[in-house]
Amino acid sequence: MAIDVKQIEGRVAEKSAFVRSLTGQLEKVIVGQKYMLERLLVGLLSNGHILIEGVPGLAKTLTVTTLAQAVKASFRRLQFTPDLLPADLIGTQIYQPQNGSFVPKKGPIFANIILADEINRAPAKVQSALLEAMQEHQVTIGDVTFRLPEPFLVLATQNPIEQEGTYPLPEAQVDRFMLKLKITYPNKKEERKILDRMAETNKQFEVEPVISPEEILEVREVVNDIYIDDKIKDYIVDIVDATRKPQEYGLELGNLISYGASPRATIYLTVAAKAYAFIQGRGYVTPQDVKSIGMDVLRHRVIVSYEAEAEEKASEDIIKELFDNIQVP
């Protein structure tokens, strides 16, 4: 197995050269936010949609737009509003009076990277239309089904503080997001850099594309081959299982959890850990990779009880306790 890992490491070294170039292009525009940039790369390399939550002004939209510019891929920004219709997203059928037929007209969702800005402002019908696209990578217009281009990545943003005129995302849709990121304020040093760089009117940045969609699909094949030991697989299963039956792991958390993570969490945690290892330049997954990416995979999948809310405990507090107490291989 050591020989196989060595071969994988060689392929990782060869294919991961673009990571530094891509990060460099993003850092031309974005100051700090290393956590968000790294997680966006994880989503790109592991075919996982990402939900980004943060107060206004933290460069969420700017970061996604810059990522799209650094990738030679088609990009659409969709501003979600309460009056948005499914047809505005996926397309509709146009009547042809000359022959009495209907011709499908594709909507803006037919792109490689979709920025769903303020996703929780769209009503349930739009959310359900997006659900098929996210899960099946296809769209149905009338009675015709169309495949979406590959790679297909939905990067959605939402504001956690303003809830007027919003529609909370249903659990089924939240579960489709591989990662949920919580973005915080920059530190003072970073904010001073932001001031120096951005406090000009009509500031323009030249971002050069460094990787194509075809190259991304090739890199994903390398990510799939990254070695993960059986003990680490068992560790991942233990973590997810502990969200459902914490008492079996000696944890008194049962009264704080209404619903644990689904099997999709097990799959996503494994794939995301592989992508994270790839970004670090390794051909194998370590337990620390699982811990580093675990919070982002699980925070939106562990539903806390009313008792936990009364004790002011969030899902992050419970997940941290799980990682602190589950035995690491």
Protein Blocks (a to p, Z undefined) as FASTA:
>chain_A
ZZmmmmmmmmmmmmmmmmmmmmmmmmmmmggjllmmmmmmmmmmnopacdddddehilmm
mmmmmmmmmpccddddddddfkbcfklmnopcdddfknopacddddfklcfbdcdehkll
pcfklmmmmmmmmmnopacehjaccdddddddddddddfkbmghiacddfklmmmpmbac
ddddddfklmmmmmmmmmcghiacddddfbdfklmmmmmmmmmmpccdfklmmmmmmmmm
mmmmmmlnopafklmpmbdcdfklmmmmmmmmmmmmmmnopabdcfklmmmmmmmmmmmm
mccdfklmmnopafklmmmmmmmmmccZZ
